[in-house]
Amino acid sequence: MDADEILARKLQAEEDASAAAETAASLAALQFRPRASSINQEQASFISQIQGTIEKVKSYEDELSQAMALSVMDLEALKTRAAEAAALSLLLEEHPPLAEEDQLALEVLSWFKLDFFTWVDKPPCLYCQNPATQAVQTAAPTAEESAHLASRTEVYYCNLCGIATRFPRYNDPVKLLETRKGRCGEWANAFCLICRAAGLDTRLILDFTDHIWVEYYSTAMKRWIHMDPCEAVADKPLLYEAGWGKRLTYLIAVGRDGVLDVSRRYTRQYDELVNTRRALDDGWISGYLQDISNKLRSQRGIDEKERIRLEERDHADVAEMVAASTIPMSKEELDSLPGRQTGSAEWVSSRGEGGGVASGNDGGSGIGATPPSTSTSTNLQQQPSTRYQWARDTSNLPARTEGQIISTTTETTRICGGVVRASGENSPGETAVKAFDGKINTKWLDFGGVKGNTAWLEYRLLPTDEVTVLRKYALVSGDDAPERDPEHIVVEAWVEKEEIDESRKKNGSKLGKNEGTWVVLDERPGLRFSRRGQRLEFCVGVELPSRRWRLRVIRVLHPQQANSVQLACWDLYEGL
């Protein structure tokens, strides 16, 4: 652990102790809290954190705050993309079909991560922009910083120009719309306000082991969905225990309509988790949280029908968590969950969140590489594969390396205008779509495509398009980490039921209930890229008309070293 992290943790501990002391002193006067004489120090600390989070959640309902949030995002553009994705899901008969509101939640998540907010381990020098500043102390917030609810101000020293840079830890979500930077607390705070402004039913998830994220209620799926804006991850609640290696304790959902212990959703080791919570009685926690929920709902002035609806939703949530907690994780699911992706490697390592401690997992990310089927899971993001997305490749030229010439014939025979999906992807920056954008400095990456799992990438024309024959394809290596390069690949075409029926009628065999099958067109074991961004072209010897093609990565170059599979481009051609 470096000096900066030691100092930061010491300062955080001092702040927590101070907050607990202040809470115990003023407990009787605060709303939603039992009399101070009836609680111990551990209960006082728990109550303090819940109450502070309630005040944040209440602020998201302010009309002016929501107006400010709407002013910083193009909500109509996000809604348009969500509507397009939902329409595509219906067109391709995905089951269940993608709900427009669910896709909007993902669009907001992706936009927030890619285009809006910035992670800060430590701020660059305000004067010379030197990134290697050093934490030296915390200081009392200035009057201006306090006005925006700065809990503390970290001070960093620049060894190049000698200037001190202040980093106020703001808790005012509207101020964060202006600064657009911070760590997990700032990310979740600003993101939750953005979601509420977008009309999404969201709540904060307070992790007492020093993290915070958001849950969104899906009306279509009738359940709460885990969403972490720092990681741009949705519907992967076991990420922290099985991916990061965290040993969790209390995980409390705090929303405008109530609070709930949701720890079961985020663990498959609930009995062990309960054993770490001996300082507080679970019965006391349950009663306290229920009392808060009742009072929050009373304050909102909801009618009896709405109160019953919310209570039934809580009961369904608990029932779902209990049922899910008994389902063991598959190897594919375990292998697909990564260590923490945000923050520098040193910062992540110092927190012990690089992966594998709690679950035996040693890294990895994405969702398990399950071959595509005719059905699609109810997971919001990626199970058993990503949803189909428009490739948006009609205006993209084929990928090429510097100085390489691609013939006009090759360019004009490129198969395009279709949709794509994959076994998994590192959303939002390294998705399946990136393999078809014609750029060698972007890529598709699937953390689930290692450790004996097969990753795959699929390209599909629309049902209204004519079938065509894939005669050639090109692969372009990723921009880093050669160990992630595909070393053994198989290219396949999907043959529709009608075509197989005609073929089998001739020899008297029957198809059965399958709607089609994947047929191997080409296989390349021993594949090697000699440099980054290298383009390799291969001809296909089997002529088979189709609208769908799949690239399966059987093995990466160095499986023991790689934590993922990656590919910059996969170009498909109907002409040689």
KELOMI-989690 format. One line per 3 residues: number of its first residue (from 1); for each residue x, y, z of C-alpha. Coordinates in Angstrom, 3 decimals, always signed. Each point is the difference from the previous one (the first is absolute). Layout:
REM residues N
NUM) X:Y:Z ~ ...
***
This chain:
REM residues 576
1) +0.000:+0.000:+0.000 ~ +1.524:+3.343:-1.059 ~ +0.240:+3.117:+2.166
4) -2.902:+1.713:-1.759 ~ -2.345:-2.891:+0.715 ~ +1.158:-0.304:+3.626
7) -0.710:+3.684:+0.515 ~ -3.367:-0.186:-1.766 ~ -1.119:-2.948:+2.137
10) +1.156:+1.681:+3.190 ~ -1.906:+3.135:-0.890 ~ -3.121:-2.007:-0.860
13) +0.190:-1.824:+3.342 ~ +0.309:+3.296:+1.845 ~ -2.995:+1.366:-1.891
16) -2.107:-3.086:+0.768 ~ +0.878:+0.194:+3.701 ~ -0.871:+3.676:+0.078
19) -3.319:-0.584:-1.742 ~ -0.928:-2.778:+2.422 ~ +0.784:+2.213:+2.986
22) -2.079:+2.843:-1.383 ~ -2.859:-2.406:-0.682 ~ -0.025:-1.377:+3.529
25) -0.029:+3.511:+1.442 ~ -2.970:+1.223:-2.023 ~ -1.919:-3.206:-0.655
28) -3.138:+0.845:+1.945 ~ -0.615:+3.102:-2.104 ~ +0.344:-1.693:-3.376
31) -2.858:-1.363:-2.077 ~ -0.604:-3.752:-0.441 ~ +2.298:-0.859:+2.898
34) -0.663:-1.712:+3.309 ~ +0.748:+1.744:+3.267 ~ +3.729:+0.430:+0.554
37) -0.098:-1.754:+3.372 ~ -1.293:-3.203:-1.589 ~ +2.834:-0.625:-2.460
40) +3.651:-0.992:+0.134 ~ +2.959:+1.375:-1.965 ~ -0.278:-2.533:-2.845
43) -3.672:+0.798:-0.461 ~ +0.767:+3.721:+0.072 ~ +2.573:-0.404:-2.785
46) -2.432:-2.085:-2.076 ~ -2.786:+2.542:+0.452 ~ +2.316:+2.867:-0.932
49) +0.876:-1.542:-3.345 ~ -3.605:-0.853:-0.825 ~ -1.246:+3.463:+0.916
52) +2.679:+1.737:-2.073 ~ -0.942:-2.135:-3.003 ~ -3.700:+0.759:+0.491
55) +0.734:+3.719:-0.220 ~ +1.845:-0.540:-3.296 ~ -2.870:-2.016:-1.432
58) -2.509:+2.664:+1.006 ~ +2.011:+2.644:-1.848 ~ -0.445:-1.891:-3.290
61) -3.727:+0.778:+0.077 ~ +0.586:+3.753:-0.086 ~ -1.456:+1.418:-3.242
64) +2.811:+2.517:-0.506 ~ +2.644:-2.690:+0.532 ~ -1.678:-2.230:-2.571
67) -0.214:+2.925:-2.433 ~ +3.738:+0.565:+0.397 ~ +0.597:-3.697:-0.686
70) -2.132:+0.104:-3.143 ~ +1.990:+3.008:-1.231 ~ +3.259:-1.977:-0.129
73) -1.233:-3.002:-2.001 ~ -1.761:-0.518:-3.293 ~ -2.827:-2.118:+1.373
76) -1.899:-0.051:-3.282 ~ +3.003:-1.465:-1.813 ~ +0.346:-2.681:+2.685
79) -3.713:-0.795:-0.246 ~ +0.275:-0.244:-3.788 ~ +2.818:-2.542:+0.274
82) -1.995:-1.949:+2.574 ~ -3.055:-0.054:-2.278 ~ +2.137:-1.220:-2.915
85) +1.440:-2.801:+2.120 ~ -3.444:-1.066:+1.216 ~ -1.342:-0.002:-3.563
88) +2.955:-2.104:-1.137 ~ -0.667:-2.488:+2.787 ~ -3.581:-0.413:-1.208
91) +1.103:-0.321:-3.614 ~ +2.419:-2.805:+0.834 ~ -2.532:-1.652:+2.318
94) +2.227:+0.000:+3.063 ~ -1.674:-1.608:+2.981 ~ -0.868:+1.730:+2.150
97) +0.035:+3.142:-2.130 ~ +2.123:+2.878:+1.242 ~ -2.053:+2.629:+1.831
100) +0.654:+3.562:-1.118 ~ +0.326:+1.234:+3.589 ~ +2.581:-2.699:+0.794
103) +2.070:+1.023:-3.000 ~ -0.283:+3.659:+1.024 ~ +1.572:-0.918:+3.336
106) +2.927:-1.589:-1.871 ~ +0.308:+2.987:-2.343 ~ +0.190:+2.380:+2.964
109) +2.561:-2.266:+1.679 ~ +2.197:-0.123:-3.113 ~ -0.241:+3.754:-0.647
112) +0.844:+0.807:+3.628 ~ +3.131:-2.161:-0.078 ~ +1.271:+0.834:-3.492
115) -0.939:+3.621:-0.479 ~ -0.819:+1.679:+3.292 ~ +1.791:-0.951:+3.216
118) +3.731:-0.473:+0.695 ~ +1.701:-2.197:+2.569 ~ +2.571:+1.635:+2.294
121) +2.593:-1.940:+2.017 ~ +1.752:+3.268:+0.744 ~ -0.470:+3.284:-1.844
124) +2.625:+1.381:-2.391 ~ +1.753:+3.205:+0.987 ~ -2.370:+2.902:-0.476
127) +2.864:+2.175:-1.300 ~ +2.259:-2.182:-2.181 ~ -2.256:-3.083:-0.498
130) +2.639:-2.353:+1.402 ~ -1.905:-3.257:+0.620 ~ +2.442:-1.268:+2.637
133) -1.174:+2.076:+2.945 ~ +0.310:-1.321:+3.554 ~ -2.606:+0.053:+2.748
136) +1.292:+1.960:+2.974 ~ -2.971:+0.762:+2.250 ~ -3.666:+0.781:+0.293
139) -1.145:+3.496:+0.732 ~ -3.211:+1.531:+1.260 ~ -2.284:+0.827:-2.925
142) -0.223:+3.647:-0.935 ~ -3.311:+1.808:+0.329 ~ -0.642:-0.545:-3.713
145) +0.903:-3.692:+0.205 ~ -2.217:-0.428:+3.073 ~ -2.876:+1.628:-1.852
148) +0.122:-2.964:-2.388 ~ +0.135:-2.525:+2.853 ~ +3.691:-0.852:-0.208
151) +0.613:-2.593:+2.709 ~ +3.723:+0.639:-0.067 ~ +2.603:+1.511:-2.327
154) +3.061:-1.998:-0.978 ~ +3.159:+1.978:-0.728 ~ +2.578:-1.202:-2.545
157) +3.520:+1.345:-0.520 ~ +1.742:+0.353:-3.375 ~ +3.733:-0.727:+0.136
160) +0.569:+1.785:-3.316 ~ -1.439:+3.448:+0.678 ~ -0.631:-0.171:+3.733
163) -3.679:+0.935:-0.291 ~ -2.595:-1.605:+2.248 ~ -3.205:-1.258:-1.649
166) -3.203:-0.354:+1.989 ~ -2.418:-2.852:-0.672 ~ -3.290:+0.640:+1.835
169) -2.081:-3.165:+0.498 ~ -3.343:+1.509:-0.937 ~ -3.280:-1.623:+1.016
172) -2.201:+2.470:-1.872 ~ -1.154:-1.882:-3.136 ~ -0.708:+3.235:-1.880
175) +3.560:+1.199:+0.636 ~ +1.236:-3.343:-1.321 ~ -1.816:+0.695:-3.273
178) +2.439:+2.895:-0.313 ~ +3.244:-1.635:+1.208 ~ -0.764:-3.361:-1.711
181) +2.702:-1.858:+1.900 ~ +0.651:-2.002:+3.123 ~ +0.077:-3.500:+1.416
184) -2.794:-2.476:+0.589 ~ -1.927:+2.252:+2.380 ~ -0.129:+2.866:-2.462
187) -0.743:-2.345:-2.909 ~ -2.992:-1.643:+1.675 ~ -1.301:+3.329:+1.345
190) -0.013:+1.756:-3.372 ~ -1.165:-3.096:-1.890 ~ -3.005:-0.552:+2.240
193) -1.128:+3.603:-0.528 ~ +0.431:-0.429:-3.774 ~ -2.116:-3.172:+0.077
196) -2.766:+1.622:+2.002 ~ -0.055:+2.932:-2.440 ~ -0.309:-2.526:-2.846
199) -3.079:-1.462:+1.691 ~ +1.666:-3.213:+1.197 ~ -0.980:-1.436:+3.381
202) +3.373:-0.220:+1.730 ~ +1.461:-0.350:+3.474 ~ +3.483:+0.086:+1.522
205) +1.677:-3.161:+1.291 ~ +2.168:+0.737:+3.006 ~ +2.814:-2.542:+0.396
208) +1.479:+0.261:+3.490 ~ +3.337:-1.328:-1.295 ~ +0.612:+3.307:-1.803
211) -1.860:+0.034:-3.295 ~ -3.306:+1.321:-1.288 ~ -2.036:-0.577:-3.159
214) -3.573:+0.115:-1.318 ~ -2.943:-2.319:-0.612 ~ -2.673:+0.668:-2.605
217) -3.481:-1.518:+0.111 ~ -0.954:-1.679:-3.262 ~ -3.740:+0.125:-0.511
220) +0.257:-2.565:-2.799 ~ +1.966:-2.539:+2.060 ~ -1.663:+0.935:+3.294
223) +3.275:+0.076:+1.893 ~ +2.827:+2.246:+1.105 ~ +3.070:+0.124:-2.256
226) +3.525:+0.581:+1.279 ~ +1.742:+2.909:-1.786 ~ +3.543:+1.184:+0.798
229) +0.824:+3.256:-1.827 ~ +3.727:-0.190:+0.812 ~ +0.310:-3.336:-1.812
232) -2.879:+0.604:-2.453 ~ -1.306:-3.410:+1.044 ~ -3.636:-1.044:+0.236
235) -1.653:-3.089:+1.439 ~ +3.151:-1.592:+1.418 ~ -0.649:+0.074:+3.744
238) +2.671:-2.612:+0.784 ~ +2.695:+2.230:-1.509 ~ +1.308:+1.178:+3.362
241) +0.217:-3.308:+1.832 ~ +0.969:-2.298:-2.882 ~ +1.799:+2.523:-2.210
244) +1.626:+2.562:+2.248 ~ +0.481:-2.404:+2.892 ~ -1.763:+2.210:+2.565
247) -1.169:-1.411:+3.307 ~ -3.337:+1.719:+0.341 ~ -1.898:+0.894:+3.176
250) -3.001:+2.325:-0.289 ~ -1.557:+1.016:-3.314 ~ -2.953:+2.312:+0.482
253) -2.256:+1.341:-2.765 ~ -1.126:+3.580:+0.655 ~ -2.711:+1.549:-2.185
256) -2.723:+2.581:+0.197 ~ -2.560:-2.713:+0.811 ~ +1.932:-1.833:+2.676
259) +3.100:-1.899:+1.046 ~ +0.753:-3.719:-0.125 ~ +2.833:-2.371:+0.859
262) +0.987:-1.432:-3.406 ~ +3.159:-1.815:+1.098 ~ -1.307:-3.368:-1.258
265) -0.044:+1.263:-3.598 ~ +3.744:+0.594:+0.038 ~ +1.307:-3.223:+1.531
268) -0.018:-3.753:-0.373 ~ +1.560:-0.309:+3.465 ~ -2.790:+1.486:+2.078
271) +0.655:-2.033:+3.139 ~ +3.624:+1.173:+0.022 ~ -1.133:+3.572:-0.628
274) -2.383:-0.147:+2.970 ~ +2.846:-1.175:+2.212 ~ +1.838:+3.257:-0.738
277) -2.991:+2.023:+1.259 ~ +0.100:-1.000:+3.667 ~ +0.207:+3.620:+1.190
280) -3.633:+0.566:-0.986 ~ -2.986:-2.279:+0.445 ~ -1.761:-0.770:-3.284
283) -3.349:+0.329:+1.716 ~ +0.867:+3.522:+1.130 ~ +1.148:+0.893:-3.531
286) -3.191:-1.343:-1.567 ~ -2.222:+1.838:+2.445 ~ +1.903:+3.255:-0.335
289) -0.060:-0.081:-3.809 ~ -3.713:-0.839:-0.062 ~ -0.697:+2.939:+2.314
292) +1.880:+2.338:-2.347 ~ -1.878:-1.353:-3.023 ~ -3.340:+0.555:+1.681
295) +0.879:+3.576:+0.888 ~ +1.391:+0.815:-3.447 ~ -3.202:-1.243:-1.621
298) -2.083:+1.926:+2.496 ~ +1.943:+3.173:-0.760 ~ -0.687:-0.420:-3.709
301) -3.715:-0.155:+0.703 ~ -0.597:-3.104:-2.113 ~ -3.431:-1.604:+0.060
304) -0.811:-3.478:+1.300 ~ +0.107:-1.595:-3.450 ~ +3.522:+1.310:-0.652
307) +1.144:-1.025:+3.478 ~ -1.186:-3.560:-0.618 ~ +1.717:-0.044:-3.411
310) +3.322:+1.066:+1.527 ~ -0.272:-2.557:+2.782 ~ -0.753:-2.762:-2.487
313) +2.966:+1.102:-2.084 ~ +2.239:-0.211:+3.082 ~ -1.289:-3.507:+0.797
316) +0.619:-1.117:-3.601 ~ +3.509:+1.476:+0.143 ~ +0.850:-1.916:+3.171
319) -1.466:-3.226:-1.415 ~ +2.068:+0.364:-3.172 ~ +3.184:+0.626:+2.004
322) -0.575:-3.044:+2.201 ~ -0.650:-2.236:-3.008 ~ +3.011:+1.307:-1.946
325) +2.363:-0.367:+2.955 ~ -0.377:-3.783:-0.119 ~ +1.031:-0.285:-3.663
328) +3.714:-0.844:-0.338 ~ +2.101:+1.955:-2.468 ~ +1.019:-1.801:-3.174
331) +3.635:-0.084:-1.045 ~ -0.813:+2.232:-2.970 ~ -1.720:+2.562:+2.213
334) +2.840:-0.037:+2.514 ~ +2.690:+0.345:-2.669 ~ -1.839:+2.864:-1.658
337) +0.030:+2.364:+2.980 ~ +2.957:+2.400:+0.096 ~ +2.042:+1.647:+2.658
340) -0.557:+3.713:+0.380 ~ +0.552:+1.896:-3.265 ~ -0.125:+3.634:+1.176
343) +2.981:+1.599:+1.675 ~ +3.694:-0.565:-0.535 ~ +1.431:-3.487:+0.436
346) +1.814:+1.153:+3.117 ~ -3.168:+1.483:+1.503 ~ -2.061:-3.125:-0.739
349) +2.734:-2.242:+1.420 ~ +0.244:+2.061:+3.175 ~ -3.709:-0.583:+0.601
352) +0.255:-3.726:-0.720 ~ -2.624:+0.241:-2.758 ~ +2.004:-1.415:-2.896
355) -1.947:-3.246:+0.103 ~ -0.409:-3.407:+1.495 ~ +0.530:+0.373:+3.729
358) -3.493:-0.863:+1.181 ~ -1.004:-2.501:-2.655 ~ +3.151:-1.681:-1.232
361) -0.386:+1.831:-3.313 ~ +3.245:+1.339:-1.455 ~ -1.323:+2.709:-2.266
364) -2.053:+0.257:-3.156 ~ -2.982:+2.039:-1.074 ~ -3.023:+0.034:-2.239
367) -2.762:-2.588:-0.072 ~ +0.620:-3.668:-0.583 ~ +0.607:-1.161:-3.539
370) -3.184:-1.960:-0.563 ~ -0.705:-0.812:-3.666 ~ -2.924:+1.914:-1.478
373) -3.369:-1.670:-0.015 ~ -3.519:+0.791:-1.077 ~ -0.819:+1.375:+3.447
376) +1.386:+2.952:+1.938 ~ +0.260:+0.259:+3.772 ~ -1.828:+2.614:+2.020
379) +3.294:+1.519:+1.119 ~ +0.105:+3.669:-0.912 ~ +3.483:+0.079:-1.454
382) +1.759:-3.166:-1.089 ~ -1.318:-3.508:+0.687 ~ +0.373:-2.396:-1.732
385) +1.291:+2.524:-2.528 ~ -0.262:+3.649:-0.707 ~ -3.169:+1.193:-1.689
388) +0.162:+0.635:-3.730 ~ +1.201:+3.511:-0.842 ~ +0.168:+1.841:-3.278
391) +3.504:-0.305:-1.417 ~ -0.225:+3.560:-1.396 ~ +2.635:-1.024:-2.526
394) -1.443:+1.143:-3.342 ~ +2.287:+3.043:-0.180 ~ +3.088:-1.673:+1.473
397) +2.916:-1.008:-2.205 ~ +1.668:-3.364:+0.627 ~ +2.640:+0.057:+2.699
400) +3.528:+0.479:-1.286 ~ +3.427:+0.529:+1.487 ~ +2.181:+2.954:-0.904
403) +1.079:-0.073:-3.642 ~ -2.159:-2.999:-0.860 ~ -2.006:+0.139:-3.231
406) -3.369:-1.722:-0.242 ~ -1.460:-0.464:-3.460 ~ -3.161:+1.793:-1.082
409) -1.567:-3.386:-0.714 ~ +0.637:-1.089:+3.584 ~ -1.527:+3.182:+1.365
412) -3.149:-0.276:-2.100 ~ -0.591:-3.686:+0.826 ~ +0.135:+0.477:+3.758
415) -3.084:-1.358:+1.742 ~ -1.560:+2.819:+2.013 ~ -3.264:+1.469:+1.247
418) -0.607:-2.765:+2.516 ~ -0.123:-0.510:+3.755 ~ +2.489:-1.505:+2.440
421) +0.187:-1.703:+3.346 ~ +2.613:-1.905:+1.979 ~ +0.523:-2.441:+2.851
424) +0.938:+3.000:+2.122 ~ +1.567:+3.428:-0.269 ~ +1.756:+2.614:+2.089
427) -2.738:+2.604:-0.130 ~ -0.174:+2.814:-0.856 ~ +3.331:+0.574:-1.724
430) +0.971:-3.430:-1.339 ~ -3.211:-1.461:-1.342 ~ -0.857:-2.356:-2.849
433) -0.838:+3.000:-2.211 ~ +3.633:+1.156:+0.211 ~ +1.125:-3.048:-2.000
436) -1.838:+1.401:-3.035 ~ +0.839:+3.728:+0.179 ~ +3.004:-0.219:-2.331
439) +2.408:+1.394:+2.617 ~ +3.121:-1.780:+1.163 ~ +0.231:+2.034:+3.205
442) -3.345:-1.258:+1.364 ~ -0.919:-3.599:+0.783 ~ -2.437:-2.592:+1.262
445) +1.068:-1.531:+3.313 ~ -1.604:-2.829:+1.969 ~ +1.436:-0.836:+3.410
448) -1.953:-3.250:-0.004 ~ +1.837:-1.470:-2.965 ~ +2.857:-1.643:+1.903
451) +0.566:-2.811:+2.532 ~ -1.422:-2.630:-2.316 ~ -3.055:+2.040:-1.010
454) -0.772:+0.733:-3.638 ~ -0.683:+3.608:-0.945 ~ -1.925:+0.796:-3.152
457) -0.987:+2.907:-2.217 ~ -3.022:-0.095:-2.314 ~ -0.942:+2.104:-3.032
460) -3.533:-0.239:-1.370 ~ -1.904:+1.503:-2.904 ~ -3.673:+0.821:+0.432
463) -2.707:-2.551:-0.881 ~ -1.032:+2.202:-2.928 ~ +3.530:-0.052:-1.495
466) +0.985:-2.471:-2.697 ~ +2.233:-2.879:+1.025 ~ +3.593:+0.271:-1.149
469) +3.178:-2.084:-0.034 ~ +2.955:+0.876:+2.232 ~ +3.091:-0.477:-2.182
472) +2.663:+1.874:+1.952 ~ +0.539:+1.566:+3.414 ~ +2.669:+2.077:+1.696
475) +1.131:+0.210:+3.621 ~ +1.881:+2.905:+1.596 ~ +1.917:-0.450:+3.242
478) -0.698:+2.181:+3.026 ~ +2.029:+3.001:+1.036 ~ +1.693:-1.560:+3.050
481) +0.472:-3.195:+2.029 ~ +0.985:-2.612:-2.667 ~ -0.852:-2.777:+2.441
484) -3.686:+0.803:-0.654 ~ +0.279:-0.592:-3.762 ~ -2.092:-2.843:-1.484
487) +2.256:-2.993:-0.640 ~ -2.596:-2.542:-1.126 ~ -3.193:+1.126:-1.738
490) -2.973:-1.542:-1.786 ~ -2.227:+1.909:-2.449 ~ -3.541:-1.327:-0.437
493) -3.163:+0.767:-1.959 ~ -3.552:-0.490:+1.216 ~ -2.133:-2.174:-2.247
496) -3.729:+0.654:+0.271 ~ -2.506:-2.794:+0.617 ~ -1.557:+0.265:-3.446
499) +3.343:-0.505:-1.716 ~ +0.832:-3.028:+2.144 ~ -3.444:-1.461:-0.625
502) +0.545:+0.122:-3.754 ~ +3.389:-1.654:+0.361 ~ -1.225:-2.735:+2.314
505) -3.098:-0.776:-2.021 ~ +2.328:-1.313:-2.669 ~ +1.501:-2.631:+2.313
508) -3.092:-0.643:+2.124 ~ +1.327:+1.440:+3.312 ~ -1.964:+2.346:+2.244
511) +0.987:+3.262:+1.611 ~ -1.886:-0.357:+3.261 ~ -0.930:+3.068:+2.056
514) +3.134:+2.063:-0.696 ~ -0.449:+3.142:-2.050 ~ +3.418:-0.224:-1.548
517) +3.619:-0.856:+0.702 ~ +3.495:+1.480:-0.113 ~ +2.202:-1.403:-2.772
520) +3.787:+0.377:+0.056 ~ +1.362:+2.018:-2.932 ~ +3.615:+0.419:+1.065
523) +2.276:-0.915:+2.913 ~ +3.377:+1.549:+0.842 ~ +2.036:-1.614:+2.784
526) +3.450:+1.469:+0.646 ~ -1.035:+3.528:-0.980 ~ +2.744:+2.592:+0.632
529) +0.094:+3.806:-0.182 ~ +3.518:+1.411:-0.258 ~ -0.902:+3.541:+1.088
532) -2.761:+2.164:+1.415 ~ -2.650:+1.092:-2.477 ~ +1.053:-2.636:-2.534
535) -2.581:-1.020:-2.611 ~ -0.177:-3.639:-1.136 ~ -2.282:-1.117:-2.857
538) -1.354:-3.501:-0.582 ~ -2.033:-1.566:-2.786 ~ -2.940:-2.279:+0.763
541) -0.117:-3.261:-1.931 ~ -3.630:-0.927:+0.776 ~ -2.697:+1.872:-1.917
544) -3.102:+0.108:+2.166 ~ -2.704:+2.668:-0.354 ~ -0.940:+1.530:+3.349
547) -0.968:+3.157:+1.879 ~ +1.951:-0.805:+3.177 ~ +3.655:-0.691:+0.710
550) +1.813:-0.730:+3.220 ~ +3.646:+0.221:+0.991 ~ +0.827:-2.309:+2.898
553) +3.265:+0.526:+1.879 ~ +0.977:-3.444:+1.265 ~ +3.259:+1.121:+1.579
556) +2.003:+3.157:+0.559 ~ +3.746:+0.227:-0.522 ~ +0.999:-0.283:+3.662
559) -2.981:-1.203:+2.097 ~ +1.924:+0.020:+3.274 ~ +0.948:+3.647:-0.397
562) -3.110:+1.381:-1.701 ~ -3.023:+1.240:+1.912 ~ -2.085:+0.420:-3.170
565) -0.247:-0.425:-3.751 ~ +0.212:+3.036:-2.279 ~ -0.278:+0.832:-3.684
568) +0.167:+3.383:-1.696 ~ -1.965:-0.938:-3.132 ~ -1.773:-2.819:-1.767
571) -0.835:+0.958:-3.604 ~ -2.223:-2.270:-2.122 ~ -0.072:-0.123:-3.818
574) -2.210:-1.630:-2.600 ~ +2.660:+0.498:-2.683 ~ +3.639:-1.096:-0.200
***
